[in-house]
Amino acid sequence: MAKITFLPLPDETVARLRNGGPDAYGQAPERVRSEGGGNPCRHCLDFVPEGAEMLILAFRPFGAPQPYAETGPIFLCAGECASWGGAGVPPILTSSPDYLLKGYTADERILYGTGKVVPRDEVECYAAALLDRPEIAFVDVRSARNNCFQTRIVRREA
């Protein structure tokens, strides 16, 4: 099975958004207070602490608009947080009983037949199985309830 890595949003992207840069719809991110465990940050891949300021914005985890480039709401810590660099499943993938995983080709197109709702304890296994297929470049993890982008999974470099 492929060794996998969960990717946070890049530091440069997060810094731009924290400084009021436009989201996927050209809007400045909204600033609100976190309600706690339901607010997963896509940079530290942990939850924004209750009462802490956070950003809500539209995000498209693809290089350019195209039919398969889904856009949706995400949260980010408004203050500094360390980019996820841990091993194993990040904390944000512990809040739901299941997640939607989809495999994509190098040209950012969904590979039909790969989309599947999996229990949280099977995320690593299913992602690794998808990434064993050479035509799959990455796997996106989305909320099975709200379809919000959570994180991207890639093959771990040796």
Z-matrix of the N, CA and C atoms (Angstrom, degrees):
N
C 1 1.460
C 2 1.524 1 109.92
N 3 1.306 2 114.07 1 145.18
C 4 1.465 3 120.28 2 178.70
C 5 1.526 4 110.60 3 -63.25
N 6 1.307 5 115.85 4 141.19
C 7 1.470 6 121.27 5 170.61
C 8 1.524 7 105.60 6 -80.94
N 9 1.334 8 117.14 7 138.49
C 10 1.468 9 120.21 8 -172.75
C 11 1.521 10 112.34 9 -123.28
N 12 1.334 11 114.37 10 159.45
C 13 1.456 12 122.80 11 176.79
C 14 1.526 13 108.60 12 -135.22
N 15 1.318 14 116.54 13 135.92
C 16 1.458 15 123.17 14 175.60
C 17 1.529 16 107.28 15 -91.10
N 18 1.321 17 117.28 16 126.18
C 19 1.460 18 121.12 17 -175.97
C 20 1.529 19 112.47 18 -99.80
N 21 1.331 20 116.84 19 130.66
C 22 1.472 21 120.37 20 170.15
C 23 1.521 22 109.17 21 -81.56
N 24 1.327 23 116.86 22 166.85
C 25 1.465 24 118.61 23 171.01
C 26 1.522 25 107.75 24 -62.75
N 27 1.321 26 117.32 25 143.96
C 28 1.467 27 120.65 26 -179.43
C 29 1.529 28 112.78 27 -61.59
N 30 1.336 29 115.87 28 145.49
C 31 1.468 30 121.91 29 179.67
C 32 1.524 31 111.56 30 -52.87
N 33 1.338 32 117.55 31 -42.01
C 34 1.470 33 120.99 32 -177.37
C 35 1.529 34 111.21 33 -63.99
N 36 1.312 35 116.44 34 -41.17
C 37 1.472 36 121.23 35 178.94
C 38 1.520 37 110.02 36 -63.68
N 39 1.321 38 116.14 37 -46.07
C 40 1.462 39 121.47 38 -178.64
C 41 1.524 40 110.43 39 -64.43
N 42 1.321 41 117.95 40 -43.51
C 43 1.473 42 121.26 41 179.16
C 44 1.521 43 110.32 42 -61.05
N 45 1.333 44 117.60 43 -42.73
C 46 1.473 45 121.47 44 179.10
C 47 1.528 46 110.38 45 -60.96
N 48 1.306 47 117.00 46 -45.00
C 49 1.464 48 120.94 47 -179.12
C 50 1.526 49 111.55 48 -68.17
N 51 1.318 50 116.95 49 -40.13
C 52 1.472 51 120.36 50 178.44
C 53 1.524 52 111.23 51 -64.08
N 54 1.317 53 116.57 52 -27.36
C 55 1.464 54 121.09 53 178.96
C 56 1.520 55 112.38 54 -90.06
N 57 1.335 56 117.42 55 14.94
C 58 1.463 57 121.85 56 175.55
C 59 1.506 58 115.08 57 89.44
N 60 1.353 59 116.80 58 8.10
C 61 1.462 60 119.78 59 178.08
C 62 1.514 61 111.41 60 -60.95
N 63 1.322 62 117.17 61 155.49
C 64 1.466 63 120.68 62 -175.12
C 65 1.527 64 113.18 63 -70.52
N 66 1.335 65 114.27 64 147.28
C 67 1.461 66 120.53 65 175.92
C 68 1.531 67 109.14 66 -85.49
N 69 1.320 68 117.57 67 -167.32
C 70 1.463 69 121.93 68 -177.45
C 71 1.527 70 113.47 69 -63.00
N 72 1.320 71 117.46 70 -18.38
C 73 1.464 72 121.47 71 178.42
C 74 1.522 73 112.56 72 -105.80
N 75 1.330 74 116.33 73 10.24
C 76 1.459 75 119.87 74 178.10
C 77 1.516 76 114.29 75 80.62
N 78 1.314 77 117.57 76 11.25
C 79 1.465 78 122.60 77 -178.76
C 80 1.528 79 110.41 78 -99.61
N 81 1.323 80 116.73 79 152.59
C 82 1.462 81 120.60 80 171.27
C 83 1.529 82 107.93 81 -72.54
N 84 1.330 83 118.26 82 141.56
C 85 1.463 84 119.93 83 176.99
C 86 1.530 85 111.64 84 -58.13
N 87 1.317 86 116.62 85 144.49
C 88 1.466 87 121.71 86 174.58
C 89 1.522 88 108.79 87 -80.74
N 90 1.333 89 116.03 88 144.78
C 91 1.469 90 121.27 89 176.77
C 92 1.524 91 107.97 90 -110.80
N 93 1.344 92 114.53 91 125.27
C 94 1.468 93 121.71 92 179.88
C 95 1.524 94 108.39 93 -141.76
N 96 1.325 95 116.52 94 175.23
C 97 1.471 96 122.37 95 175.87
C 98 1.517 97 109.27 96 -96.85
N 99 1.313 98 115.86 97 138.31
C 100 1.459 99 121.69 98 179.82
C 101 1.521 100 111.01 99 -70.58
N 102 1.317 101 114.09 100 143.84
C 103 1.466 102 120.57 101 174.62
C 104 1.520 103 110.91 102 -95.58
N 105 1.339 104 116.55 103 4.40
C 106 1.464 105 120.07 104 176.62
C 107 1.503 106 113.41 105 107.52
N 108 1.334 107 116.88 106 -136.83
C 109 1.454 108 124.53 107 -169.78
C 110 1.508 109 118.60 108 -51.75
N 111 1.311 110 119.31 109 -18.52
C 112 1.457 111 120.46 110 -179.22
C 113 1.506 112 113.94 111 -90.65
N 114 1.324 113 118.37 112 10.76
C 115 1.461 114 121.61 113 -175.40
C 116 1.530 115 110.51 114 -120.32
N 117 1.336 116 117.68 115 83.87
C 118 1.459 117 120.98 116 -177.50
C 119 1.531 118 112.67 117 -81.57
N 120 1.317 119 116.30 118 126.19
C 121 1.461 120 122.42 119 177.48
C 122 1.531 121 108.72 120 -82.13
N 123 1.321 122 116.67 121 131.39
C 124 1.468 123 121.00 122 -178.45
C 125 1.529 124 112.25 123 -86.87
N 126 1.328 125 117.75 124 8.19
C 127 1.460 126 121.17 125 176.28
C 128 1.530 127 110.97 126 -104.86
N 129 1.331 128 117.07 127 -55.29
C 130 1.471 129 119.27 128 177.85
C 131 1.524 130 111.24 129 -84.36
N 132 1.338 131 116.83 130 -11.14
C 133 1.467 132 124.25 131 -177.43
C 134 1.519 133 112.15 132 56.57
N 135 1.337 134 113.93 133 33.38
C 136 1.458 135 122.58 134 174.95
C 137 1.529 136 106.05 135 -128.30
N 138 1.310 137 117.12 136 -177.87
C 139 1.457 138 120.44 137 -178.92
C 140 1.523 139 110.97 138 -90.71
N 141 1.319 140 115.60 139 140.59
C 142 1.459 141 120.78 140 174.69
C 143 1.528 142 105.89 141 -66.54
N 144 1.340 143 118.06 142 126.23
C 145 1.470 144 119.66 143 -178.12
C 146 1.529 145 112.15 144 -59.37
N 147 1.311 146 115.89 145 145.04
C 148 1.456 147 121.43 146 178.93
C 149 1.526 148 109.91 147 -55.92
N 150 1.332 149 115.44 148 131.77
C 151 1.460 150 121.68 149 178.93
C 152 1.516 151 114.58 150 86.81
N 153 1.335 152 117.82 151 -13.36
C 154 1.466 153 121.09 152 179.35
C 155 1.526 154 109.79 153 -77.09
N 156 1.316 155 115.27 154 151.43
C 157 1.458 156 119.56 155 177.57
C 158 1.529 157 109.01 156 -72.69
N 159 1.331 158 115.75 157 140.18
C 160 1.457 159 120.92 158 178.29
C 161 1.515 160 109.70 159 -140.18
N 162 1.316 161 115.12 160 165.78
C 163 1.456 162 122.41 161 177.27
C 164 1.517 163 109.37 162 -106.88
N 165 1.331 164 115.86 163 142.42
C 166 1.462 165 122.61 164 170.55
C 167 1.523 166 105.22 165 -119.71
N 168 1.321 167 116.42 166 129.70
C 169 1.459 168 119.90 167 -177.08
C 170 1.513 169 111.24 168 -155.09
N 171 1.321 170 115.18 169 162.99
C 172 1.462 171 121.13 170 174.94
C 173 1.521 172 107.89 171 -84.85
N 174 1.335 173 116.10 172 133.04
C 175 1.462 174 120.02 173 -177.63
C 176 1.524 175 110.07 174 -132.76
N 177 1.324 176 114.87 175 138.33
C 178 1.461 177 122.55 176 176.18
C 179 1.527 178 106.31 177 -123.77
N 180 1.338 179 118.61 178 106.21
C 181 1.470 180 120.54 179 -175.86
C 182 1.530 181 113.91 180 -80.06
N 183 1.307 182 116.74 181 40.73
C 184 1.459 183 122.65 182 -178.00
C 185 1.517 184 108.99 183 -133.35
N 186 1.318 185 116.28 184 156.83
C 187 1.452 186 121.29 185 -176.41
C 188 1.512 187 115.18 186 -66.87
N 189 1.325 188 117.30 187 -30.44
C 190 1.471 189 120.57 188 -177.05
C 191 1.530 190 109.17 189 -154.79
N 192 1.327 191 116.54 190 156.64
C 193 1.462 192 118.84 191 175.03
C 194 1.537 193 110.33 192 -63.69
N 195 1.298 194 115.40 193 138.53
C 196 1.469 195 124.04 194 175.77
C 197 1.522 196 106.00 195 -167.78
N 198 1.318 197 118.98 196 168.15
C 199 1.465 198 120.22 197 -172.24
C 200 1.529 199 115.82 198 -55.55
N 201 1.337 200 118.66 199 -28.36
C 202 1.452 201 120.85 200 -177.09
C 203 1.527 202 113.08 201 -98.61
N 204 1.321 203 117.29 202 2.28
C 205 1.472 204 121.93 203 -177.28
C 206 1.522 205 109.41 204 -87.30
N 207 1.318 206 115.50 205 84.45
C 208 1.464 207 121.16 206 -178.97
C 209 1.531 208 111.14 207 -67.71
N 210 1.319 209 114.82 208 142.08
C 211 1.461 210 122.73 209 177.33
C 212 1.514 211 107.92 210 -122.11
N 213 1.332 212 115.85 211 140.68
C 214 1.460 213 118.77 212 178.82
C 215 1.515 214 111.05 213 -164.01
N 216 1.325 215 116.18 214 176.64
C 217 1.461 216 120.44 215 -177.51
C 218 1.528 217 111.99 216 -77.66
N 219 1.331 218 114.94 217 144.00
C 220 1.466 219 121.55 218 172.23
C 221 1.525 220 108.43 219 -138.67
N 222 1.330 221 114.86 220 167.89
C 223 1.468 222 122.90 221 175.31
C 224 1.524 223 108.66 222 -116.29
N 225 1.335 224 115.07 223 150.57
C 226 1.461 225 122.59 224 171.95
C 227 1.515 226 108.06 225 -139.38
N 228 1.329 227 117.40 226 146.67
C 229 1.460 228 120.17 227 169.29
C 230 1.531 229 106.54 228 -59.94
N 231 1.327 230 117.89 229 131.96
C 232 1.464 231 120.08 230 177.90
C 233 1.516 232 110.62 231 -74.57
N 234 1.321 233 117.24 232 -32.91
C 235 1.459 234 122.10 233 176.69
C 236 1.513 235 110.64 234 -89.18
N 237 1.308 236 115.11 235 174.93
C 238 1.464 237 120.73 236 -179.98
C 239 1.532 238 111.01 237 -59.81
N 240 1.314 239 115.07 238 139.23
C 241 1.460 240 121.75 239 171.31
C 242 1.521 241 106.78 240 -146.39
N 243 1.310 242 116.17 241 151.47
C 244 1.459 243 120.61 242 -179.21
C 245 1.521 244 109.83 243 -77.08
N 246 1.305 245 116.07 244 134.67
C 247 1.456 246 122.25 245 176.32
C 248 1.529 247 109.71 246 -61.37
N 249 1.325 248 116.79 247 137.06
C 250 1.462 249 121.44 248 179.09
C 251 1.522 250 109.66 249 -57.01
N 252 1.282 251 116.03 250 132.18
C 253 1.450 252 121.67 251 176.66
C 254 1.509 253 110.40 252 -144.11
N 255 1.306 254 115.05 253 15.34
C 256 1.455 255 120.16 254 -175.02
C 257 1.515 256 113.75 255 -80.67
N 258 1.307 257 114.50 256 172.18
C 259 1.454 258 121.97 257 176.19
C 260 1.524 259 108.55 258 -99.87
N 261 1.309 260 115.72 259 155.50
C 262 1.454 261 120.24 260 178.50
C 263 1.520 262 112.37 261 79.95
N 264 1.314 263 114.80 262 -165.69
C 265 1.456 264 121.62 263 -176.65
C 266 1.530 265 109.86 264 -79.18
N 267 1.343 266 117.88 265 128.06
C 268 1.465 267 119.75 266 -179.71
C 269 1.533 268 111.95 267 -70.51
N 270 1.334 269 116.25 268 157.14
C 271 1.471 270 120.74 269 -177.92
C 272 1.527 271 114.78 270 -54.58
N 273 1.344 272 118.48 271 -33.23
C 274 1.471 273 118.38 272 -177.02
C 275 1.520 274 112.75 273 -63.35
N 276 1.325 275 117.88 274 -17.01
C 277 1.460 276 120.18 275 179.83
C 278 1.522 277 111.96 276 -96.65
N 279 1.332 278 115.61 277 30.96
C 280 1.465 279 120.40 278 177.16
C 281 1.525 280 112.55 279 -118.32
N 282 1.337 281 117.16 280 -2.76
C 283 1.462 282 119.52 281 -172.57
C 284 1.523 283 114.42 282 -90.00
N 285 1.296 284 117.22 283 -11.49
C 286 1.451 285 120.71 284 -177.06
C 287 1.527 286 109.35 285 -125.35
N 288 1.318 287 117.63 286 152.07
C 289 1.463 288 118.52 287 178.64
C 290 1.528 289 113.00 288 -72.28
N 291 1.350 290 117.58 289 -22.04
C 292 1.456 291 119.35 290 -179.76
C 293 1.530 292 110.91 291 -153.95
N 294 1.338 293 114.38 292 162.73
C 295 1.460 294 122.62 293 -176.45
C 296 1.525 295 109.85 294 -137.91
N 297 1.334 296 115.61 295 153.70
C 298 1.454 297 122.59 296 176.28
C 299 1.523 298 108.23 297 -94.55
N 300 1.327 299 117.22 298 122.41
C 301 1.459 300 122.65 299 176.65
C 302 1.517 301 108.71 300 -114.49
N 303 1.355 302 115.62 301 140.44
C 304 1.464 303 121.32 302 177.67
C 305 1.517 304 108.93 303 -139.60
N 306 1.328 305 115.86 304 136.74
C 307 1.454 306 121.56 305 176.27
C 308 1.513 307 110.50 306 -89.74
N 309 1.345 308 115.54 307 142.77
C 310 1.469 309 122.23 308 -179.61
C 311 1.519 310 109.97 309 -127.22
N 312 1.318 311 115.41 310 148.66
C 313 1.453 312 121.93 311 175.91
C 314 1.534 313 109.48 312 -82.85
N 315 1.320 314 116.45 313 172.07
C 316 1.467 315 121.32 314 -178.17
C 317 1.530 316 112.36 315 -60.84
N 318 1.334 317 117.87 316 -25.57
C 319 1.467 318 119.89 317 177.60
C 320 1.534 319 112.38 318 -91.09
N 321 1.345 320 115.60 319 20.65
C 322 1.467 321 124.39 320 174.02
C 323 1.521 322 113.88 321 63.19
N 324 1.317 323 115.69 322 36.78
C 325 1.460 324 121.36 323 176.70
C 326 1.523 325 108.95 324 -109.10
N 327 1.342 326 116.76 325 138.53
C 328 1.465 327 120.71 326 176.09
C 329 1.519 328 108.51 327 -61.62
N 330 1.316 329 116.31 328 134.41
C 331 1.457 330 120.39 329 172.52
C 332 1.523 331 106.01 330 -90.68
N 333 1.321 332 115.43 331 108.57
C 334 1.461 333 120.12 332 -176.34
C 335 1.524 334 111.25 333 -55.91
N 336 1.317 335 114.35 334 141.77
C 337 1.454 336 121.45 335 179.97
C 338 1.521 337 113.20 336 94.41
N 339 1.344 338 117.15 337 -6.56
C 340 1.467 339 119.43 338 -179.28
C 341 1.514 340 112.70 339 -95.85
N 342 1.321 341 118.02 340 -19.55
C 343 1.456 342 121.11 341 -178.54
C 344 1.514 343 110.93 342 -66.82
N 345 1.339 344 115.32 343 126.85
C 346 1.466 345 119.05 344 -176.88
C 347 1.523 346 109.34 345 -156.07
N 348 1.324 347 116.49 346 137.71
C 349 1.462 348 121.41 347 171.86
C 350 1.517 349 105.95 348 -85.95
N 351 1.351 350 114.46 349 123.49
C 352 1.460 351 119.62 350 -177.29
C 353 1.528 352 110.21 351 -124.63
N 354 1.339 353 117.42 352 147.36
C 355 1.468 354 120.07 353 174.24
C 356 1.529 355 109.50 354 -60.86
N 357 1.324 356 116.33 355 149.16
C 358 1.472 357 119.79 356 -175.88
C 359 1.515 358 113.27 357 -56.48
N 360 1.326 359 118.28 358 -32.03
C 361 1.464 360 119.16 359 -179.56
C 362 1.534 361 113.05 360 -78.74
N 363 1.335 362 117.48 361 0.66
C 364 1.462 363 121.63 362 177.18
C 365 1.527 364 112.92 363 -113.40
N 366 1.344 365 117.10 364 3.27
C 367 1.469 366 121.04 365 -177.77
C 368 1.527 367 110.82 366 -58.22
N 369 1.323 368 117.50 367 -50.56
C 370 1.468 369 120.71 368 -177.90
C 371 1.529 370 111.37 369 -60.07
N 372 1.299 371 117.08 370 -46.14
C 373 1.464 372 122.18 371 -176.45
C 374 1.529 373 111.17 372 -64.14
N 375 1.332 374 117.09 373 -46.54
C 376 1.462 375 119.60 374 -178.48
C 377 1.529 376 110.59 375 -67.75
N 378 1.328 377 117.69 376 -41.84
C 379 1.464 378 120.70 377 178.56
C 380 1.529 379 110.24 378 -61.55
N 381 1.322 380 117.30 379 -43.86
C 382 1.466 381 120.91 380 179.49
C 383 1.523 382 110.74 381 -62.81
N 384 1.331 383 117.02 382 -40.53
C 385 1.466 384 120.30 383 178.40
C 386 1.526 385 110.89 384 -63.54
N 387 1.334 386 117.03 385 -41.45
C 388 1.461 387 119.33 386 177.44
C 389 1.519 388 110.80 387 -63.63
N 390 1.332 389 116.60 388 -43.61
C 391 1.465 390 120.41 389 -177.18
C 392 1.526 391 112.71 390 -73.52
N 393 1.324 392 118.17 391 -7.70
C 394 1.461 393 121.33 392 170.44
C 395 1.529 394 110.81 393 -71.86
N 396 1.317 395 115.96 394 -18.37
C 397 1.465 396 120.79 395 -179.92
C 398 1.534 397 108.46 396 -85.24
N 399 1.305 398 119.30 397 123.18
C 400 1.466 399 121.27 398 -175.20
C 401 1.520 400 114.43 399 -62.75
N 402 1.330 401 118.23 400 -25.23
C 403 1.470 402 120.22 401 -178.72
C 404 1.534 403 112.65 402 -77.52
N 405 1.332 404 117.10 403 -9.78
C 406 1.461 405 120.80 404 179.40
C 407 1.519 406 109.15 405 -98.40
N 408 1.343 407 115.53 406 122.34
C 409 1.466 408 121.96 407 -178.34
C 410 1.523 409 111.95 408 -91.95
N 411 1.343 410 117.34 409 -32.89
C 412 1.459 411 121.56 410 -179.75
C 413 1.516 412 109.59 411 -159.46
N 414 1.328 413 114.53 412 164.26
C 415 1.463 414 122.51 413 178.07
C 416 1.524 415 107.06 414 -124.77
N 417 1.319 416 116.14 415 129.31
C 418 1.458 417 120.05 416 174.25
C 419 1.518 418 109.61 417 -99.07
N 420 1.327 419 114.63 418 139.85
C 421 1.467 420 121.87 419 177.24
C 422 1.517 421 107.03 420 -107.51
N 423 1.313 422 115.74 421 128.38
C 424 1.466 423 122.81 422 179.06
C 425 1.516 424 109.44 423 -127.83
N 426 1.311 425 114.47 424 158.48
C 427 1.456 426 120.61 425 174.30
C 428 1.526 427 108.50 426 -64.65
N 429 1.325 428 117.07 427 131.46
C 430 1.462 429 120.47 428 176.59
C 431 1.526 430 110.72 429 -73.69
N 432 1.334 431 117.11 430 -20.53
C 433 1.469 432 121.17 431 -178.59
C 434 1.527 433 112.16 432 -88.19
N 435 1.336 434 116.92 433 -44.34
C 436 1.464 435 120.30 434 -172.89
C 437 1.526 436 113.89 435 -119.11
N 438 1.321 437 117.44 436 -1.60
C 439 1.464 438 123.98 437 178.78
C 440 1.533 439 113.73 438 65.93
N 441 1.320 440 118.74 439 15.35
C 442 1.471 441 121.81 440 179.16
C 443 1.525 442 110.30 441 -72.58
N 444 1.322 443 116.23 442 137.28
C 445 1.461 444 121.92 443 175.67
C 446 1.523 445 109.22 444 -61.66
N 447 1.347 446 116.71 445 132.79
C 448 1.462 447 122.12 446 178.60
C 449 1.529 448 111.24 447 -106.74
N 450 1.339 449 115.64 448 -56.42
C 451 1.460 450 121.00 449 -177.09
C 452 1.522 451 109.04 450 -164.83
N 453 1.313 452 115.07 451 164.68
C 454 1.471 453 121.53 452 175.54
C 455 1.524 454 107.62 453 -110.29
N 456 1.335 455 115.12 454 144.48
C 457 1.459 456 121.73 455 178.87
C 458 1.536 457 108.12 456 -118.57
N 459 1.320 458 115.61 457 132.71
C 460 1.460 459 122.10 458 178.28
C 461 1.523 460 109.52 459 -129.14
N 462 1.334 461 115.87 460 169.86
C 463 1.454 462 120.57 461 173.06
C 464 1.518 463 108.84 462 -66.97
N 465 1.306 464 117.05 463 137.36
C 466 1.462 465 121.59 464 176.53
C 467 1.515 466 108.56 465 -74.90
N 468 1.313 467 115.20 466 131.66
C 469 1.455 468 119.45 467 176.13
C 470 1.517 469 109.41 468 -73.61
N 471 1.317 470 115.91 469 142.66
C 472 1.470 471 120.71 470 -177.66
C 473 1.502 472 112.77 471 -67.58
